[in-house]
């Protein structure tokens, strides 16, 4: 027993050494195996590059290991389910939020582009020459960036008849006028209204309205006053006093649109010189011819006597042509006396007549209202014609 007791410690020592050796071998093998399964991966996150030694099986595992939360809009070079391999290169870019407002309409975007220019290109948003961008296109994009884009509209601007084309990013017609340094006066008109929103290919028309005062002087015709004179042979006339034209000053308010007169309103009249009547003595002395039943009119004889309605006119009347010529071409301006207008079916043109209260005359004219048993005697002035009125007269048809 004593020998056995001495042998056991020695045996225990011999058994412990092999067990420890085995455990160390297993640990070494495990370490070697662990190290052998480690992968070296190059990860570039938001522009920062690093080499990572990892035992992660998938890209998702590696992102979790690196505490990178891959969002919906973020950019990742590999699928999250892809297995990790040695010397793999993974690129991750976190998306930045941008609010882009185009002509007042705001839209939120998420992008991994570096600059505003590349972002707009990526989104197929074109910035034309006349458009206005609130930031420089070369600006580096930061999370939360606000960008405003105002698209330019081509507008035809007609200001008082002068037309030009302009490009504008203004919202309303009023803003457009302000940007072009155009001021509307009180009477001016504009189409469309200033509150109207500007649209592409719109036409804006400004009518410049102006009211001015104009003073003119006009001559007024004198009237011809006829007075019966028993000392003169009936049918003869003699000027007793020459007439003189008057002068009247008239003040008008004239409305101009784009420099052209469109309306004229009489404001006041001032008589500067009164006209003086022309006085004519009319013979009333009748010479009876006892040798015959025919009434003598100089060398002419009465062939027929008519009683007709008579009115008077002057070549310068409102409805006349103003030429001073009768229907037969006779010049009334130079020869205002002794002419009547007739219905040719009753009194043929060219017929010599004697009109009671008017004298000798020739039927040289016609008129639209002269029909049937009616005549129109021509008087030297419009005023005299207006005073003549309406009369029933005896008309003698002469040879």
C-alpha positions as CSV (number, residue, x, y, z in Angstrom):
1,X,0.0,0.0,0.0
2,X,2.8,2.3,0.8
3,X,4.3,1.6,-2.6
4,X,0.9,2.3,-4.3
5,X,0.5,5.6,-2.5
6,X,3.9,6.6,-3.7
7,X,3.0,5.7,-7.3
8,X,-0.4,7.7,-7.6
9,X,1.1,11.2,-7.5
10,X,3.5,10.3,-10.2
11,X,0.7,8.8,-12.3
12,X,-1.5,11.9,-11.8
13,X,1.3,14.1,-13.0
14,X,1.7,12.1,-16.1
15,X,-2.1,12.2,-16.9
16,X,-2.5,16.0,-16.4
17,X,0.2,16.9,-19.0
18,X,-1.5,15.1,-21.9
19,X,-5.0,16.6,-21.1
20,X,-3.6,20.2,-21.0
21,X,-1.8,19.6,-24.2
22,X,-5.0,18.4,-25.9
23,X,-7.0,21.4,-24.7
24,X,-4.3,23.8,-25.9
25,X,-4.3,22.0,-29.3
26,X,-8.1,22.5,-29.5
27,X,-7.8,26.1,-28.6
28,X,-5.1,26.7,-31.2
29,X,-7.1,24.9,-33.9
30,X,-10.2,26.9,-33.0
31,X,-8.2,30.2,-33.1
32,X,-6.7,29.3,-36.4
33,X,-10.1,28.3,-37.8
34,X,-11.6,31.6,-36.5
35,X,-8.9,33.6,-38.0
36,X,-9.1,31.7,-41.2
37,X,-12.9,32.5,-41.6
38,X,-12.3,36.3,-41.0
39,X,-12.8,38.5,-44.2
40,X,-11.2,41.8,-45.0
41,X,-13.8,44.2,-46.4
42,X,-13.3,47.7,-47.7
43,X,-16.3,49.9,-46.6
44,X,-16.8,53.4,-47.9
45,X,-19.6,55.1,-45.9
46,X,-20.6,58.6,-46.9
47,X,-17.2,59.2,-48.5
48,X,-15.2,57.8,-45.6
49,X,-13.2,54.7,-46.5
50,X,-12.1,52.0,-44.0
51,X,-11.0,48.4,-44.1
52,X,-13.0,46.1,-41.8
53,X,-12.0,42.5,-40.7
54,X,-15.3,40.8,-40.1
55,X,-16.8,37.4,-39.5
56,X,-20.2,38.7,-40.7
57,X,-21.9,36.4,-43.1
58,X,-24.0,38.9,-45.1
59,X,-23.9,42.6,-46.1
60,X,-26.8,43.1,-43.7
61,X,-24.8,41.6,-40.9
62,X,-21.9,43.8,-41.6
63,X,-24.0,47.0,-41.7
64,X,-25.5,46.0,-38.3
65,X,-22.0,45.3,-37.0
66,X,-20.9,48.8,-38.2
67,X,-24.1,50.3,-36.7
68,X,-25.2,51.6,-40.1
69,X,-29.0,51.8,-40.5
70,X,-29.7,51.5,-44.3
71,X,-32.8,53.6,-45.0
72,X,-35.3,53.2,-47.8
73,X,-33.8,56.0,-49.9
74,X,-30.1,55.3,-49.1
75,X,-27.7,54.0,-51.7
76,X,-25.9,50.6,-51.1
77,X,-23.6,49.0,-53.7
78,X,-24.7,45.5,-52.8
79,X,-27.9,43.7,-51.8
80,X,-28.2,43.2,-48.1
81,X,-28.6,39.5,-48.6
82,X,-25.3,39.1,-50.4
83,X,-22.7,37.0,-48.7
84,X,-19.5,38.6,-47.5
85,X,-16.3,37.7,-49.3
86,X,-12.7,38.6,-48.7
87,X,-11.6,41.8,-50.3
88,X,-15.2,42.9,-51.0
89,X,-15.7,46.6,-51.6
90,X,-19.0,48.0,-50.2
91,X,-20.1,51.6,-50.8
92,X,-22.9,53.2,-48.7
93,X,-24.3,56.7,-49.2
94,X,-27.0,58.0,-46.9
95,X,-29.8,59.9,-48.8
96,X,-30.3,63.6,-48.1
97,X,-33.7,65.2,-47.9
98,X,-34.4,68.1,-50.3
99,X,-37.5,70.2,-50.7
100,X,-37.8,71.5,-54.3
101,X,-40.5,74.2,-55.0
102,X,-41.3,74.7,-58.7
103,X,-43.6,77.6,-59.4
104,X,-45.1,77.4,-55.9
105,X,-45.6,73.6,-55.8
106,X,-43.3,72.0,-53.2
107,X,-42.1,68.3,-53.5
108,X,-39.8,66.4,-51.1
109,X,-37.0,64.4,-52.7
110,X,-34.3,62.1,-51.3
111,X,-31.0,62.0,-53.1
112,X,-27.4,60.7,-52.8
113,X,-26.2,63.2,-55.5
114,X,-23.4,65.5,-54.5
115,X,-24.5,68.8,-56.1
116,X,-27.7,70.6,-57.0
117,X,-26.8,70.3,-60.7
118,X,-26.4,66.5,-60.6
119,X,-29.6,66.2,-58.5
120,X,-31.7,68.1,-61.1
121,X,-30.2,66.1,-63.9
122,X,-31.0,62.9,-62.1
123,X,-34.6,64.0,-61.6
124,X,-34.8,65.1,-65.3
125,X,-35.6,68.7,-64.2
126,X,-34.4,71.2,-66.8
127,X,-33.4,74.8,-65.9
128,X,-33.8,77.0,-68.9
129,X,-31.9,80.2,-69.6
130,X,-34.5,82.6,-68.2
131,X,-35.5,80.4,-65.2
132,X,-34.6,81.5,-61.7
133,X,-32.9,79.0,-59.3
134,X,-32.6,80.1,-55.7
135,X,-29.2,78.4,-55.2
136,X,-26.1,78.0,-57.3
137,X,-26.2,74.8,-59.4
138,X,-22.7,73.9,-58.2
139,X,-23.8,74.0,-54.5
140,X,-23.0,70.9,-52.5
141,X,-26.2,69.2,-51.3
142,X,-26.8,69.1,-47.5
143,X,-29.6,67.3,-45.7
144,X,-32.7,69.6,-45.4
145,X,-31.8,71.8,-48.3
146,X,-34.6,74.0,-49.7
147,X,-34.5,74.9,-53.4
148,X,-36.8,77.2,-55.3
149,X,-37.2,77.1,-59.1
150,X,-39.3,79.7,-60.9
151,X,-39.9,78.7,-64.5
152,X,-39.9,81.7,-66.9
153,X,-42.9,82.5,-69.2
154,X,-42.7,84.3,-72.5
155,X,-45.1,87.3,-72.6
156,X,-46.0,89.7,-75.4
157,X,-46.3,93.1,-73.8
158,X,-48.1,95.8,-75.8
159,X,-47.7,99.2,-74.1
160,X,-49.6,101.9,-75.9
161,X,-49.1,100.3,-79.3
162,X,-45.4,99.5,-78.8
163,X,-45.0,95.7,-78.7
164,X,-42.2,93.6,-77.3
165,X,-41.6,90.1,-76.0
166,X,-40.3,89.6,-72.5
167,X,-39.3,86.6,-70.3
168,X,-40.6,86.7,-66.7
169,X,-40.8,84.6,-63.6
170,X,-43.3,86.9,-61.9
171,X,-46.5,85.5,-60.6
172,X,-49.1,88.1,-61.6
173,X,-49.6,90.8,-64.3
174,X,-49.1,93.4,-61.6
175,X,-45.7,91.9,-60.7
176,X,-44.8,91.8,-64.4
177,X,-45.5,95.6,-64.8
178,X,-43.4,96.3,-61.7
179,X,-40.5,94.2,-63.0
180,X,-40.6,96.2,-66.3
181,X,-40.9,99.5,-64.4
182,X,-44.3,100.2,-66.1
183,X,-46.7,102.5,-64.3
184,X,-50.4,102.8,-65.1
185,X,-52.1,106.2,-65.1
186,X,-55.6,106.8,-63.7
187,X,-57.4,106.5,-67.1
188,X,-55.3,103.7,-68.6
189,X,-56.8,100.3,-69.4
190,X,-55.1,96.9,-69.1
191,X,-56.1,93.5,-70.4
192,X,-56.0,91.1,-68.7
193,X,-56.5,92.4,-65.1
194,X,-53.5,93.1,-62.9
195,X,-54.6,90.2,-60.6
196,X,-54.4,87.7,-63.4
197,X,-51.7,85.0,-63.1
198,X,-48.9,85.1,-65.8
199,X,-49.0,82.2,-68.2
200,X,-46.7,81.2,-71.0
201,X,-47.5,82.9,-74.4
202,X,-49.8,85.4,-72.6
203,X,-50.4,88.8,-74.3
204,X,-50.7,91.9,-72.0
205,X,-52.2,95.0,-73.6
206,X,-52.1,98.5,-72.1
207,X,-54.2,101.2,-73.6
208,X,-52.9,104.6,-72.7
209,X,-55.8,107.0,-72.2
210,X,-55.4,110.8,-72.0
211,X,-57.9,113.6,-71.9
212,X,-56.8,117.1,-73.2
213,X,-58.5,120.4,-73.7
214,X,-58.5,122.0,-77.2
215,X,-59.7,125.5,-78.0
216,X,-60.7,126.2,-81.6
217,X,-62.2,129.2,-83.4
218,X,-65.0,128.7,-85.9
219,X,-66.6,131.2,-88.3
220,X,-70.4,131.3,-88.2
221,X,-72.5,132.0,-91.3
222,X,-74.6,135.1,-91.5
223,X,-78.3,135.0,-92.2
224,X,-79.9,136.6,-95.2
225,X,-83.0,138.6,-94.4
226,X,-85.4,139.4,-97.2
227,X,-87.6,142.4,-97.0
228,X,-90.5,143.2,-99.3
229,X,-90.0,146.3,-101.4
230,X,-93.0,147.7,-103.3
231,X,-90.7,150.0,-105.3
232,X,-89.0,147.0,-107.0
233,X,-90.6,144.9,-109.7
234,X,-91.9,141.6,-108.4
235,X,-89.3,138.9,-108.9
236,X,-86.3,141.1,-108.6
237,X,-84.0,141.4,-105.6
238,X,-81.4,143.9,-104.5
239,X,-78.8,143.5,-101.8
240,X,-79.3,146.4,-99.3
241,X,-76.6,145.3,-96.8
242,X,-73.8,142.8,-97.1
243,X,-73.5,140.2,-94.4
244,X,-70.6,139.5,-92.2
245,X,-69.6,136.2,-90.7
246,X,-69.3,135.9,-86.9
247,X,-66.6,134.2,-84.9
248,X,-67.1,131.7,-82.0
249,X,-64.6,130.1,-79.7
250,X,-65.3,126.5,-78.7
251,X,-63.6,124.5,-76.0
252,X,-63.5,120.7,-76.3
253,X,-62.4,117.9,-74.1
254,X,-60.6,115.5,-76.4
255,X,-60.1,111.8,-75.4
256,X,-57.0,110.2,-76.9
257,X,-56.2,106.4,-76.8
258,X,-52.6,105.6,-77.6
259,X,-52.3,109.1,-79.1
260,X,-55.3,108.8,-81.4
261,X,-58.5,110.8,-80.9
262,X,-61.5,108.7,-80.1
263,X,-63.9,111.2,-78.7
264,X,-64.6,114.9,-78.5
265,X,-67.0,116.7,-76.2
266,X,-67.9,120.3,-76.3
267,X,-67.4,122.0,-72.9
268,X,-68.1,125.6,-73.6
269,X,-68.7,128.2,-76.3
270,X,-67.8,131.9,-76.4
271,X,-69.0,134.3,-79.1
272,X,-66.1,136.5,-80.0
273,X,-67.9,138.3,-82.8
274,X,-71.5,138.3,-83.7
275,X,-72.5,137.7,-87.4
276,X,-74.3,140.5,-89.3
277,X,-77.3,139.7,-91.4
278,X,-77.3,140.1,-95.2
279,X,-80.3,142.2,-96.1
280,X,-82.0,141.8,-99.5
281,X,-84.9,143.8,-100.8
282,X,-87.5,141.7,-102.7
283,X,-89.6,143.4,-105.2
284,X,-93.4,143.1,-104.8
285,X,-94.6,145.5,-107.5
286,X,-96.8,143.7,-110.0
287,X,-97.1,145.0,-113.6
288,X,-100.4,143.9,-115.2
289,X,-100.5,143.2,-118.9
290,X,-104.0,144.2,-120.1
291,X,-103.4,143.0,-123.7
292,X,-103.5,139.4,-122.9
293,X,-104.7,136.9,-120.3
294,X,-101.2,135.6,-119.8
295,X,-99.2,137.1,-116.9
296,X,-96.0,138.6,-118.1
297,X,-92.6,137.8,-116.5
298,X,-90.3,139.9,-118.6
299,X,-89.9,138.0,-121.8
300,X,-91.5,134.8,-120.4
301,X,-95.1,133.9,-120.1
302,X,-96.9,131.7,-117.6
303,X,-97.9,128.4,-119.1
304,X,-99.2,126.8,-116.0
305,X,-99.8,127.7,-112.3
306,X,-99.3,125.3,-109.4
307,X,-99.9,125.7,-105.7
308,X,-97.2,123.7,-103.9
309,X,-95.6,123.0,-100.5
310,X,-92.3,124.8,-100.2
311,X,-89.3,124.3,-97.9
312,X,-85.8,125.7,-98.1
313,X,-82.2,124.2,-98.1
314,X,-78.6,125.2,-98.4
315,X,-75.8,123.3,-100.1
316,X,-73.9,123.0,-96.7
317,X,-76.7,121.2,-94.9
318,X,-75.9,118.2,-92.6
319,X,-77.3,115.6,-95.1
320,X,-75.8,117.3,-98.2
321,X,-72.7,116.0,-99.9
322,X,-70.8,119.3,-99.3
323,X,-69.7,119.6,-102.9
324,X,-72.1,122.5,-103.6
325,X,-73.2,120.8,-106.9
326,X,-76.8,120.1,-107.8
327,X,-78.2,117.0,-109.5
328,X,-77.6,118.7,-112.8
329,X,-74.0,119.8,-111.9
330,X,-74.9,123.4,-111.2
331,X,-72.5,125.2,-108.8
332,X,-74.5,126.5,-105.8
333,X,-71.5,127.9,-104.0
334,X,-70.9,130.5,-106.8
335,X,-74.6,130.9,-107.7
336,X,-76.7,130.4,-104.6
337,X,-79.9,132.2,-105.9
338,X,-82.6,131.2,-108.2
339,X,-82.4,127.4,-107.9
340,X,-85.1,125.0,-106.7
341,X,-85.2,121.3,-106.2
342,X,-88.2,119.5,-107.8
343,X,-89.8,116.2,-108.5
344,X,-88.9,115.8,-112.2
345,X,-92.2,114.0,-112.8
346,X,-94.1,117.2,-111.8
347,X,-91.7,119.9,-112.9
348,X,-89.0,118.8,-115.5
349,X,-85.4,119.7,-114.7
350,X,-84.4,122.9,-116.5
351,X,-87.8,124.4,-116.3
352,X,-88.0,128.2,-115.6
353,X,-90.4,129.1,-112.9
354,X,-91.5,132.0,-110.7
355,X,-92.0,131.1,-107.0
356,X,-94.2,133.3,-104.9
357,X,-92.0,135.0,-102.2
358,X,-88.8,133.7,-103.8
359,X,-88.7,135.0,-107.3
360,X,-87.4,133.7,-110.6
361,X,-85.8,130.3,-110.5
362,X,-84.8,127.3,-112.6
363,X,-85.4,123.7,-111.6
364,X,-81.8,122.5,-111.3
365,X,-81.9,120.0,-108.4
366,X,-83.7,117.0,-106.9
367,X,-84.0,115.7,-103.4
368,X,-84.8,112.5,-101.6
369,X,-87.8,114.0,-99.9
370,X,-89.0,116.2,-102.8
371,X,-91.8,114.1,-104.2
372,X,-95.0,115.1,-105.9
373,X,-96.5,118.6,-105.2
374,X,-93.4,119.9,-103.3
375,X,-90.4,122.1,-104.0
376,X,-87.2,123.0,-102.1
377,X,-85.9,126.6,-102.7
378,X,-82.1,127.1,-102.3
379,X,-81.1,130.0,-100.0
380,X,-77.5,131.4,-99.7
381,X,-77.1,130.4,-96.0
382,X,-78.0,127.5,-93.8
383,X,-79.4,129.9,-91.2
384,X,-81.8,131.5,-93.7
385,X,-82.9,128.1,-94.9
386,X,-83.7,127.0,-91.4
387,X,-85.8,130.1,-90.8
388,X,-87.7,129.7,-94.0
389,X,-89.9,127.0,-92.5
390,X,-92.8,125.4,-94.4
391,X,-95.0,127.4,-96.8
392,X,-97.7,127.0,-99.4
393,X,-96.8,129.0,-102.4
394,X,-97.9,129.7,-105.9
395,X,-95.5,128.4,-108.6
396,X,-95.8,129.7,-112.1
397,X,-94.4,127.5,-114.9
398,X,-92.7,129.8,-117.5
399,X,-91.7,129.1,-121.0
